[in-house]
Amino acid sequence: MKKTSTKMADLDIPELKRDQLGKGVRGKYLKHFVQGSNVVVLQPEILKAFPTSEAVNKALASMLAFAHETQVLSVRTKTTTRKRLAAS
C-alpha cells in the first residue's frame, strides 16, 4: 500500500474556486490550431538543398505535378496500345 505524502509543499497549495480563476477567452488558441504544426526532420544534405519551408513545398508540389502527368501519360499509352492490338 502506498503512503500518502505529507510534505509541507503539498499542503501549501491553496484550493481555488471557479470564480477565482477568471473568465476564459473563447478561441484564444484558434489561430495556432488552424495554422497547424507539422514538423518534418530533414537530413543535413537535404536541408542544404532546401533551406526554407517554401523551397520544400515548391519542390514537393512540382514532384506531385510530375507524378500526376506521368500517370496520365501511362494510362493514355496503355489504352492506345490495346486499341492497336485489337485492330490488328
N, CA, C and O atoms as CSV, one atom per row, in Angstrom:
chain,resi,resn,atom,element,x,y,z
A,1,MET,N,N,0.832,-1.164,0.000
A,1,MET,CA,C,0.000,0.000,0.000
A,1,MET,C,C,0.887,1.241,0.000
A,1,MET,O,O,1.884,1.291,0.720
A,2,LYS,N,N,0.531,2.241,-0.800
A,2,LYS,CA,C,1.325,3.458,-0.882
A,2,LYS,C,C,1.024,4.372,0.295
A,2,LYS,O,O,-0.100,4.446,0.791
A,3,LYS,N,N,2.076,5.064,0.721
A,3,LYS,CA,C,1.900,6.043,1.787
A,3,LYS,C,C,1.454,7.367,1.180
A,3,LYS,O,O,1.850,7.707,0.066
A,4,THR,N,N,0.653,8.094,1.892
A,4,THR,CA,C,0.233,9.413,1.418
A,4,THR,C,C,1.319,10.429,1.744
A,4,THR,O,O,1.974,10.346,2.782
A,5,SER,N,N,1.494,11.371,0.858
A,5,SER,CA,C,2.516,12.388,1.032
A,5,SER,C,C,2.046,13.430,2.040
A,5,SER,O,O,0.929,13.940,1.955
A,6,THR,N,N,2.908,13.732,2.984
A,6,THR,CA,C,2.566,14.746,3.989
A,6,THR,C,C,3.588,15.872,3.989
A,6,THR,O,O,3.779,16.541,5.004
A,7,LYS,N,N,4.246,16.085,2.849
A,7,LYS,CA,C,5.241,17.150,2.762
A,7,LYS,C,C,4.549,18.506,2.877
A,7,LYS,O,O,3.381,18.649,2.515
A,8,MET,N,N,5.264,19.476,3.373
A,8,MET,CA,C,4.715,20.820,3.527
A,8,MET,C,C,4.395,21.456,2.178
A,8,MET,O,O,3.453,22.243,2.079
A,9,ALA,N,N,5.164,21.129,1.134
A,9,ALA,CA,C,4.927,21.712,-0.183
A,9,ALA,C,C,3.545,21.320,-0.700
A,9,ALA,O,O,2.880,22.116,-1.363
A,10,ASP,N,N,3.114,20.106,-0.400
A,10,ASP,CA,C,1.794,19.659,-0.834
A,10,ASP,C,C,0.682,20.392,-0.081
A,10,ASP,O,O,-0.390,20.632,-0.637
A,11,LEU,N,N,0.923,20.735,1.131
A,11,LEU,CA,C,-0.097,21.380,1.947
A,11,LEU,C,C,-0.177,22.881,1.696
A,11,LEU,O,O,-1.182,23.503,2.039
A,12,ASP,N,N,0.860,23.479,1.103
A,12,ASP,CA,C,0.891,24.922,0.880
A,12,ASP,C,C,0.080,25.367,-0.332
A,12,ASP,O,O,-0.154,26.564,-0.499
A,13,ILE,N,N,-0.348,24.455,-1.168
A,13,ILE,CA,C,-1.068,24.817,-2.385
A,13,ILE,C,C,-2.522,25.125,-2.029
A,13,ILE,O,O,-3.238,24.254,-1.536
A,14,PRO,N,N,-2.959,26.362,-2.277
A,14,PRO,CA,C,-4.346,26.703,-1.946
A,14,PRO,C,C,-5.320,26.120,-2.975
A,14,PRO,O,O,-4.981,25.952,-4.146
A,15,GLU,N,N,-6.499,25.827,-2.524
A,15,GLU,CA,C,-7.534,25.326,-3.429
A,15,GLU,C,C,-8.280,26.527,-4.006
A,15,GLU,O,O,-8.728,27.406,-3.270
A,16,LEU,N,N,-8.404,26.551,-5.335
A,16,LEU,CA,C,-9.071,27.666,-5.998
A,16,LEU,C,C,-10.492,27.287,-6.377
A,16,LEU,O,O,-10.782,26.136,-6.706
A,17,LYS,N,N,-11.362,28.269,-6.323
A,17,LYS,CA,C,-12.734,28.066,-6.775
A,17,LYS,C,C,-12.860,28.620,-8.181
A,17,LYS,O,O,-12.011,29.395,-8.621
A,18,ARG,N,N,-13.899,28.237,-8.884
A,18,ARG,CA,C,-14.084,28.616,-10.286
A,18,ARG,C,C,-14.089,30.131,-10.476
A,18,ARG,O,O,-13.503,30.624,-11.440
A,19,ASP,N,N,-14.719,30.866,-9.603
A,19,ASP,CA,C,-14.789,32.319,-9.766
A,19,ASP,C,C,-13.435,33.000,-9.522
A,19,ASP,O,O,-13.252,34.151,-9.920
A,20,GLN,N,N,-12.501,32.324,-8.888
A,20,GLN,CA,C,-11.167,32.872,-8.675
A,20,GLN,C,C,-10.260,32.696,-9.902
A,20,GLN,O,O,-9.240,33.377,-10.015
A,21,LEU,N,N,-10.614,31.808,-10.802
A,21,LEU,CA,C,-9.783,31.534,-11.975
A,21,LEU,C,C,-9.911,32.596,-13.055
A,21,LEU,O,O,-9.019,32.735,-13.891
A,22,GLY,N,N,-10.974,33.327,-13.053
A,22,GLY,CA,C,-11.171,34.335,-14.091
A,22,GLY,C,C,-11.972,33.761,-15.246
A,22,GLY,O,O,-12.347,32.589,-15.255
A,23,LYS,N,N,-12.217,34.620,-16.210
A,23,LYS,CA,C,-13.051,34.225,-17.336
A,23,LYS,C,C,-12.172,33.709,-18.476
A,23,LYS,O,O,-11.153,34.320,-18.798
A,24,GLY,N,N,-12.555,32.609,-19.075
A,24,GLY,CA,C,-11.820,32.060,-20.214
A,24,GLY,C,C,-12.097,32.861,-21.475
A,24,GLY,O,O,-13.151,33.484,-21.606
A,25,VAL,N,N,-11.153,32.842,-22.395
A,25,VAL,CA,C,-11.291,33.567,-23.653
A,25,VAL,C,C,-11.586,32.554,-24.749
A,25,VAL,O,O,-10.800,31.636,-24.984
A,26,ARG,N,N,-12.723,32.725,-25.420
A,26,ARG,CA,C,-13.120,31.800,-26.477
A,26,ARG,C,C,-12.230,32.000,-27.706
A,26,ARG,O,O,-12.038,33.125,-28.166
A,27,GLY,N,N,-11.698,30.911,-28.223
A,27,GLY,CA,C,-10.889,30.967,-29.433
A,27,GLY,C,C,-9.483,31.505,-29.224
A,27,GLY,O,O,-8.850,31.955,-30.179
A,28,LYS,N,N,-8.993,31.468,-28.019
A,28,LYS,CA,C,-7.684,32.033,-27.703
A,28,LYS,C,C,-6.570,31.371,-28.516
A,28,LYS,O,O,-5.637,32.047,-28.950
A,29,TYR,N,N,-6.660,30.073,-28.721
A,29,TYR,CA,C,-5.621,29.339,-29.437
A,29,TYR,C,C,-6.075,28.896,-30.823
A,29,TYR,O,O,-5.421,28.059,-31.445
A,30,LEU,N,N,-7.176,29.439,-31.312
A,30,LEU,CA,C,-7.720,29.029,-32.607
A,30,LEU,C,C,-6.745,29.306,-33.743
A,30,LEU,O,O,-6.589,28.478,-34.640
A,31,LYS,N,N,-6.096,30.451,-33.716
A,31,LYS,CA,C,-5.153,30.815,-34.780
A,31,LYS,C,C,-4.042,29.770,-34.891
A,31,LYS,O,O,-3.692,29.344,-35.991
A,32,HIS,N,N,-3.496,29.366,-33.761
A,32,HIS,CA,C,-2.437,28.358,-33.761
A,32,HIS,C,C,-2.970,27.008,-34.227
A,32,HIS,O,O,-2.282,26.279,-34.940
A,33,PHE,N,N,-4.187,26.676,-33.828
A,33,PHE,CA,C,-4.781,25.403,-34.211
A,33,PHE,C,C,-5.027,25.339,-35.711
A,33,PHE,O,O,-4.762,24.319,-36.347
A,34,VAL,N,N,-5.538,26.437,-36.279
A,34,VAL,CA,C,-5.838,26.481,-37.708
A,34,VAL,C,C,-4.555,26.385,-38.527
A,34,VAL,O,O,-4.526,25.698,-39.549
A,35,GLN,N,N,-3.503,27.060,-38.095
A,35,GLN,CA,C,-2.238,27.014,-38.819
A,35,GLN,C,C,-1.654,25.613,-38.822
A,35,GLN,O,O,-1.008,25.208,-39.788
A,36,GLY,N,N,-1.873,24.885,-37.767
A,36,GLY,CA,C,-1.342,23.540,-37.681
A,36,GLY,C,C,0.154,23.553,-37.432
A,36,GLY,O,O,0.816,24.586,-37.526
A,37,SER,N,N,0.648,22.413,-37.122
A,37,SER,CA,C,2.079,22.307,-36.853
A,37,SER,C,C,2.547,20.924,-37.242
A,37,SER,O,O,2.502,19.997,-36.434
A,38,ASN,N,N,2.995,20.783,-38.472
A,38,ASN,CA,C,3.551,19.522,-38.925
A,38,ASN,C,C,5.058,19.672,-38.977
A,38,ASN,O,O,5.591,20.458,-39.761
A,39,VAL,N,N,5.723,18.927,-38.152
A,39,VAL,CA,C,7.171,19.022,-38.074
A,39,VAL,C,C,7.777,17.865,-38.844
A,39,VAL,O,O,7.421,16.705,-38.633
A,40,VAL,N,N,8.696,18.193,-39.737
A,40,VAL,CA,C,9.409,17.187,-40.508
A,40,VAL,C,C,10.892,17.419,-40.287
A,40,VAL,O,O,11.380,18.539,-40.439
A,41,VAL,N,N,11.605,16.367,-39.931
A,41,VAL,CA,C,13.039,16.483,-39.705
A,41,VAL,C,C,13.755,16.051,-40.979
A,41,VAL,O,O,13.592,14.924,-41.447
A,42,LEU,N,N,14.551,16.965,-41.533
A,42,LEU,CA,C,15.265,16.696,-42.777
A,42,LEU,C,C,16.697,16.273,-42.483
A,42,LEU,O,O,17.298,16.685,-41.491
A,43,GLN,N,N,17.222,15.444,-43.369
A,43,GLN,CA,C,18.630,15.071,-43.270
A,43,GLN,C,C,19.465,16.298,-43.618
A,43,GLN,O,O,19.004,17.161,-44.365
A,44,PRO,N,N,20.687,16.392,-43.091
A,44,PRO,CA,C,21.511,17.585,-43.327
A,44,PRO,C,C,21.741,17.896,-44.805
A,44,PRO,O,O,21.714,19.064,-45.192
A,45,GLU,N,N,21.968,16.877,-45.642
A,45,GLU,CA,C,22.202,17.143,-47.063
A,45,GLU,C,C,20.937,17.639,-47.757
A,45,GLU,O,O,21.023,18.429,-48.698
A,46,ILE,N,N,19.784,17.197,-47.317
A,46,ILE,CA,C,18.516,17.682,-47.868
A,46,ILE,C,C,18.297,19.132,-47.425
A,46,ILE,O,O,17.824,19.965,-48.198
A,47,LEU,N,N,18.642,19.413,-46.190
A,47,LEU,CA,C,18.477,20.759,-45.644
A,47,LEU,C,C,19.314,21.782,-46.409
A,47,LEU,O,O,18.904,22.933,-46.564
A,48,LYS,N,N,20.479,21.365,-46.882
A,48,LYS,CA,C,21.317,22.279,-47.667
A,48,LYS,C,C,20.645,22.627,-48.990
A,48,LYS,O,O,20.741,23.762,-49.456
A,49,ALA,N,N,19.964,21.654,-49.596
A,49,ALA,CA,C,19.303,21.888,-50.884
A,49,ALA,C,C,18.016,22.691,-50.720
A,49,ALA,O,O,17.668,23.488,-51.591
A,50,PHE,N,N,17.308,22.486,-49.610
A,50,PHE,CA,C,16.026,23.153,-49.371
A,50,PHE,C,C,16.067,23.846,-48.009
A,50,PHE,O,O,15.605,23.276,-47.020
A,51,PRO,N,N,16.603,25.049,-47.938
A,51,PRO,CA,C,16.803,25.708,-46.645
A,51,PRO,C,C,15.530,26.252,-45.995
A,51,PRO,O,O,15.512,26.479,-44.785
A,52,THR,N,N,14.457,26.468,-46.779
A,52,THR,CA,C,13.233,27.032,-46.203
A,52,THR,C,C,12.051,26.103,-46.464
A,52,THR,O,O,12.109,25.223,-47.322
A,53,SER,N,N,10.990,26.317,-45.712
A,53,SER,CA,C,9.790,25.503,-45.913
A,53,SER,C,C,9.158,25.796,-47.268
A,53,SER,O,O,8.551,24.912,-47.873
A,54,GLU,N,N,9.296,27.032,-47.748
A,54,GLU,CA,C,8.757,27.375,-49.068
A,54,GLU,C,C,9.470,26.587,-50.161
A,54,GLU,O,O,8.833,26.135,-51.113
A,55,ALA,N,N,10.783,26.419,-50.035
A,55,ALA,CA,C,11.554,25.656,-51.024
A,55,ALA,C,C,11.131,24.192,-51.025
A,55,ALA,O,O,11.012,23.574,-52.083
A,56,VAL,N,N,10.908,23.647,-49.848
A,56,VAL,CA,C,10.463,22.252,-49.740
A,56,VAL,C,C,9.080,22.101,-50.355
A,56,VAL,O,O,8.844,21.165,-51.119
A,57,ASN,N,N,8.162,23.010,-50.034
A,57,ASN,CA,C,6.804,22.936,-50.569
A,57,ASN,C,C,6.789,23.065,-52.082
A,57,ASN,O,O,6.039,22.359,-52.756
A,58,LYS,N,N,7.607,23.956,-52.624
A,58,LYS,CA,C,7.666,24.140,-54.074
A,58,LYS,C,C,8.184,22.873,-54.758
A,58,LYS,O,O,7.644,22.455,-55.782
A,59,ALA,N,N,9.223,22.267,-54.195
A,59,ALA,CA,C,9.787,21.043,-54.767
A,59,ALA,C,C,8.783,19.894,-54.704
A,59,ALA,O,O,8.644,19.138,-55.666
A,60,LEU,N,N,8.094,19.761,-53.592
A,60,LEU,CA,C,7.105,18.688,-53.462
A,60,LEU,C,C,5.922,18.903,-54.398
A,60,LEU,O,O,5.401,17.943,-54.964
A,61,ALA,N,N,5.495,20.144,-54.566
A,61,ALA,CA,C,4.384,20.437,-55.474
A,61,ALA,C,C,4.756,20.098,-56.909
A,61,ALA,O,O,3.944,19.535,-57.643
A,62,SER,N,N,5.978,20.437,-57.317
A,62,SER,CA,C,6.390,20.116,-58.689
A,62,SER,C,C,6.545,18.610,-58.872
A,62,SER,O,O,6.262,18.084,-59.948
A,63,MET,N,N,6.994,17.912,-57.827
A,63,MET,CA,C,7.110,16.457,-57.911
A,63,MET,C,C,5.731,15.809,-58.037
A,63,MET,O,O,5.565,14.853,-58.795
A,64,LEU,N,N,4.752,16.317,-57.310
A,64,LEU,CA,C,3.389,15.793,-57.420
A,64,LEU,C,C,2.808,16.040,-58.806
A,64,LEU,O,O,2.144,15.168,-59.367
A,65,ALA,N,N,3.055,17.217,-59.358
A,65,ALA,CA,C,2.571,17.525,-60.706
A,65,ALA,C,C,3.213,16.592,-61.723
A,65,ALA,O,O,2.542,16.108,-62.634
A,66,PHE,N,N,4.504,16.340,-61.574
A,66,PHE,CA,C,5.216,15.431,-62.473
A,66,PHE,C,C,4.658,14.013,-62.356
A,66,PHE,O,O,4.449,13.343,-63.367
A,67,ALA,N,N,4.418,13.557,-61.134
A,67,ALA,CA,C,3.876,12.213,-60.920
A,67,ALA,C,C,2.489,12.094,-61.533
A,67,ALA,O,O,2.165,11.074,-62.142
A,68,HIS,N,N,1.674,13.118,-61.378
A,68,HIS,CA,C,0.327,13.098,-61.949
A,68,HIS,C,C,0.396,13.047,-63.475
A,68,HIS,O,O,-0.324,12.272,-64.105
A,69,GLU,N,N,1.255,13.866,-64.064
A,69,GLU,CA,C,1.398,13.893,-65.525
A,69,GLU,C,C,1.906,12.552,-66.046
A,69,GLU,O,O,1.439,12.076,-67.081
A,70,THR,N,N,2.846,11.945,-65.349
A,70,THR,CA,C,3.371,10.641,-65.743
A,70,THR,C,C,2.271,9.588,-65.688
A,70,THR,O,O,2.179,8.733,-66.568
A,71,GLN,N,N,1.447,9.651,-64.665
A,71,GLN,CA,C,0.355,8.695,-64.519
A,71,GLN,C,C,-0.654,8.866,-65.650
A,71,GLN,O,O,-1.134,7.874,-66.200
A,72,VAL,N,N,-0.979,10.092,-66.003
A,72,VAL,CA,C,-1.922,10.358,-67.091
A,72,VAL,C,C,-1.362,9.824,-68.404
A,72,VAL,O,O,-2.090,9.203,-69.180
A,73,LEU,N,N,-0.088,10.057,-68.658
A,73,LEU,CA,C,0.530,9.569,-69.891
A,73,LEU,C,C,0.585,8.050,-69.922
A,73,LEU,O,O,0.395,7.456,-70.983
A,74,SER,N,N,0.837,7.412,-68.801
A,74,SER,CA,C,0.894,5.951,-68.742
A,74,SER,C,C,-0.462,5.342,-69.057
A,74,SER,O,O,-0.540,4.360,-69.795
A,75,VAL,N,N,-1.520,5.904,-68.514
A,75,VAL,CA,C,-2.871,5.395,-68.772
A,75,VAL,C,C,-3.213,5.581,-70.242
A,75,VAL,O,O,-3.789,4.687,-70.861
A,76,ARG,N,N,-2.869,6.721,-70.801
A,76,ARG,CA,C,-3.147,7.015,-72.199
A,76,ARG,C,C,-2.397,6.031,-73.111
A,76,ARG,O,O,-2.964,5.574,-74.104
A,77,THR,N,N,-1.156,5.703,-72.802
A,77,THR,CA,C,-0.349,4.784,-73.603
A,77,THR,C,C,-0.937,3.380,-73.565
A,77,THR,O,O,-0.999,2.718,-74.601
A,78,LYS,N,N,-1.368,2.912,-72.405
A,78,LYS,CA,C,-1.948,1.571,-72.286
A,78,LYS,C,C,-3.217,1.469,-73.121
A,78,LYS,O,O,-3.434,0.454,-73.782
A,79,THR,N,N,-4.050,2.486,-73.104
A,79,THR,CA,C,-5.294,2.473,-73.872
A,79,THR,C,C,-4.994,2.444,-75.361
A,79,THR,O,O,-5.631,1.692,-76.099
A,80,THR,N,N,-4.048,3.237,-75.814
A,80,THR,CA,C,-3.684,3.286,-77.233
A,80,THR,C,C,-3.129,1.944,-77.680
A,80,THR,O,O,-3.448,1.482,-78.776
A,81,THR,N,N,-2.312,1.315,-76.860
A,81,THR,CA,C,-1.730,0.017,-77.203
A,81,THR,C,C,-2.820,-1.037,-77.339
A,81,THR,O,O,-2.765,-1.855,-78.258
A,82,ARG,N,N,-3.800,-1.042,-76.458
A,82,ARG,CA,C,-4.893,-2.020,-76.535
A,82,ARG,C,C,-5.687,-1.837,-77.828
A,82,ARG,O,O,-6.075,-2.816,-78.466
A,83,LYS,N,N,-5.926,-0.585,-78.210
A,83,LYS,CA,C,-6.682,-0.326,-79.439
A,83,LYS,C,C,-5.908,-0.822,-80.649
A,83,LYS,O,O,-6.493,-1.399,-81.565
A,84,ARG,N,N,-4.586,-0.601,-80.661
A,84,ARG,CA,C,-3.766,-1.069,-81.781
A,84,ARG,C,C,-3.773,-2.587,-81.866
A,84,ARG,O,O,-3.851,-3.149,-82.958
A,85,LEU,N,N,-3.691,-3.246,-80.731
A,85,LEU,CA,C,-3.693,-4.709,-80.728
A,85,LEU,C,C,-5.040,-5.256,-81.200
A,85,LEU,O,O,-5.085,-6.263,-81.906
A,86,ALA,N,N,-6.115,-4.614,-80.824
A,86,ALA,CA,C,-7.445,-5.063,-81.233
A,86,ALA,C,C,-7.655,-4.858,-82.728
A,86,ALA,O,O,-8.348,-5.651,-83.366
A,87,ALA,N,N,-7.072,-3.813,-83.292
A,87,ALA,CA,C,-7.234,-3.512,-84.718
A,87,ALA,C,C,-6.417,-4.468,-85.585
A,87,ALA,O,O,-6.744,-4.647,-86.758
A,88,SER,N,N,-5.382,-5.076,-85.054
A,88,SER,CA,C,-4.509,-5.946,-85.857
A,88,SER,C,C,-5.116,-7.258,-86.181
A,88,SER,O,O,-4.489,-8.080,-86.848
